Amino acid sequence: MKSIMIMYDQAFQEKIVDLLTRQNCRGFSCWPQVQGRGTKTGEPHMGTHAWPSMCSAIMTVVPDEKVDGLLEKLHALDMETEMLGLRAFVWTIEKTI
Amino acid sequence: MSLYEGAVKKPIMTSLIFLAITIIGLFSLSKLAIDLYPDIDTNMIMVMTTYPGASAEDIENNVTRPIENTLNSVEHLKHITTSSSENISTVTLEFEYGYDIDALTNDTRDKLDMVSAALPDACNTPYIFKFSTDMIPILVLSVSAEESQAALYKILDDEVANPLARIDGVGTVTIYGAPQREINVYMDPQKMEAYNLTVEAVSSAISAENLNVSGGSFDIGNNTYTLRIEGEFDSPQQMNDIIVAHSPSGAAVYLRDVARVVDGVEERAQEAYTNGKQGAMIVVQKQSGANSVNIARKVKERMPELQKTLPSDVKLGVIVDTSDNIVTTIGTLVETIVLALLFVVLVVFVFLGRWRATVIIAITIPLSLVASFIYLYITGGSLNMISMSCLTIAIGNVVDDAIVVLENVTTHIERGSEPKQAAIHGTNEVAISVIASTLTMIAVFFPLTMITGMTGVLFKQLGWMMCVIMTVSTVSALSFTPMLCGQMLKLQKKPSKLFLALYKPIQNFLDKMDAAYARMLNRAVRHRKAVMTIVIGLAVVLAAISYPWIESEYFPANDNGRIGATIELPMGTRVDKAKLVAQALEKKWRDRYPNYFKVINYRVGQAGENAGAMAGMSSNGSHIISFNMSLVDSNERAVGLAKICDEMRADCKEMPEIAKYQIMMGGQQGGGMGGQNTAEFEIYGYSFTETDQVSHALADSLRNTPGVVEVVISRSDYEPRYVVDFDREKLALHGLNFSTAATYVRDRIYGSTATQYREDGEEYDVRVRYEPLERVSIESIENMMLYSSTGDAVRVKDVGEVKEGWTLPTIERKDRQRMVSVSAVLADGYVLSQGVAAGNAILSRMDIPQNVSVQVAGSYEDQMDANKDMGTLFVLIVILVFIVMAAQFESLTYPFIIILAIPFAIVGILVLLALTGTNLNIMSMMGGIMLAGIVVKNGIVLIDYTQLMRERGYGLIQSAVKAGRSRLRPVLMTTLTTILGMVPMAVGTGVGAEMWRPLGVSVIGGLTVGTIMTLIYVPTMFCIFGGVGIKRQRRALKKQRELNDYYVAHKDKMVRDRTGKRVED
């Protein structure tokens, strides 16, 4: 089991949920309003006067074999509209109930 | 879910809600009344009291002054003006604006009840008359007649006036110029004396015979019958057979033996001529709140039908149709609005370069405008010049909100967002600034709703409408516009070739402009002091150069194609002579401009006793000619109304037989709204000789002043009169008292109304008096026989004297003092301030008696009041705008920088007014006031973005230049939409355009200069203040650091250990 944390510009919301559904990832948790900024490029998403846009974050826990496919799709989505910004991070889940 | 998110996600609901608003708006539009001005809350009440037979001075002392003294205590009274003339006293109460006139009327009525008992017995009960715009006739019909002349009144009353009065919305229909039927009983004095008969006795004999009496009911068998005793005359000639007395021999004396019964018309009546033909006039007034245009249309529709029922020689025509002017004026404004809309859409297309975005804007503008019709309909407003120009002004402003939203949504889409997501998040980001910019506009327009006075009347509706429109436009910008963006906008992946070919040059031009502006700005912010010196210096110089060229006036003159004229010949001139003069004038005017006059109508002669209230108010007399002319529309004429009036005055001046003349541009007196500029001076003083002297001296000097075309003294000339001076002792000796003697004389000359003769449901007065031929000499009065209660007869000359003298026909008073006003009408091109200055100069040279005081009044007073109101309003608005901005920026510096744009805008107004030769008047001032809100918007946009750049970490100068470059297009776009929206107003030539041209000119001038200056000085000032701020920050940091260093170095000396000892110790 791996957990994937996806951070993205709010505008991606519907597309990402759609993507997860298509990939048969039913479960996820979402934080609709998240502040943040990229390490290298991209506009900060701070929800302030200077940087008014905001990010959202979704965490989903999927079986190991689904991770690569999902990341690929996410990367493709990011490449399509680079200026909005989308990042995903994967880490291992040790136990669940 | 926020407003915009909900709107974007529910497009059907959103569009249907706005569709519903549009439908209700259009429905309201179809129900709206059309008028020239908004409903002017009346602030005047007139109290008219008739005292038949009393002279002006009697009226003044016995009627006017008691009423005046009592009514003076009514609350909120501004001025009390009275005029006492023969038979009638008129007290006009002018109240402060903004109070409920019905409550004031009730107060007045209560006070009047108190005074009524103190008035002379013969005096009729005073009646209250409320003024309102509804009283202005909406339609004046002409009637020409030949054979039917004698019966004209009856014909018109039955066949025209009554059917017209039944039309929905028509208030009163009055007939002028057709004498009413009257049964005259002319007594022969010699025969009366022979039979010891008096007019009173005959009068009561006639009245006693003309009677129907109900005799109660009685029973015959099983039935009950009512009993009537009928004695009313079936024909006037029956009166001849009345026995009025018995001769000493016992023979009956019939009325026919001593008198002549004439079934005719009233003796004194006005004659009306239309286009040279005698006839009558029918004046149609509307009910309050009714739609003039609709009524005029309905009346005109009925006319052909009514014409058929009239005798063949009676012809109906239209002299004045106020609705014509209204319809064409509003038509011109509709054109203006459509043009403004086109311009705005064009600007949006050029700047955005996207047809979908342009379509969205084009849909949202009318939506906000249509919503304002709902407001108008709910509040009972009308479509008028003010509300229509409000729409024109609004067009340029309502797009701003939509543009801001649209631009940001587009940016999001270009960054790759889905249109729907872009619409939600894009709107979310700018929602606050959209609301803030609306608040600045509301800060400008809301105070307009609070002003009172004449200016209040004009601006109240404008203020509310703008507030409604701005609010609706903001709501639509935050819901409807994002919804449309989500539905219609798309990422433009590849523009079409045609579009590129067309738009590329524009694109290049805009890019070059951006670059040039950035370069210029870069230089400017590096030479801040020099730039600010140049900018301020330039503004001061421009203002100083243009200010002396601007003249001020109250209200722009309105060319409504109507002229009224009152021509007075010397007192006592006969009607025939007056008619000749009128004909000569008509011919002269028609020859000069053969195609300009639609109708020339004039009235001559004295109005009869029953002529109605309107005739009582306007002066009339055998020597007075009243003209009423209507001309073709102003855009079909090469010569303006003011010039035609000036030429008419020159004609009157040339004719030696004319004693006085008054040409009234616009058809009514005074320069208040839309008339010619008139400087009015009021001369107060009790003594007639002193005030006459001053008024004539002033009038003579004014007449010789260049620019003054007509001077009118309100006090008319002395009227010749005879006074019967009774000797009270002699009267008493013959058992008579003064009032009996006076009544005797009055009944013989003026007549005594014996009874009413009824025919076909109409009542006609039966008046008993001397034969006309027995009323033409002093002797006839001297020889009148007076009878005492005991039957003793004595002649007037034995108990009194008939003296010749002069009397004032009208005594005017204002604020309880006798007053004469001298008004000077100024020629076309001269303004009020010049006239008042000239008058004041003359007065300062004059030797004015001690008891006489002179005051400038009339429209100059109004103008001064209005200027004061406008000044207060302006200050209030600037403060409110400042507050809104300070709240938005959470700073006092930025609003200060932005508000500086207002002085620059004022300079712009002055420059353009001077260049176009437009006067400074209420309309141009209104433009200035609106600018306070519009011009700061640009500053807000610039400062906001510069501040944003600073927050993103750019340096001061870089922020200013980058922000300037990035915001140039939005600033230019919103400014151009407003300016181009106003262009049709400023250059319009349609009917009524002269009214709002000053408004358009001042907004364009102010906004152009204001925007150019804003684009230069705002970044510069931002850098100056920013620089100062940075230096201050650095100083503070340095101080802090030094303090810190000092503390660290001396820490040991200052800090105590736990035992309380200094560490060092």
Interface residues (C-beta under 8 A of the other chain):
Chain A: D9 Q10 A11 F12 Q13 E14 K15 T48 H49 A50 W51 P52 S53 M54 E80 T81 E82 M83 L84
Chain B: H412 R415 G416 S417 E418 Q421 A422 H425 N428 E429 Q947 L948 E951 R952
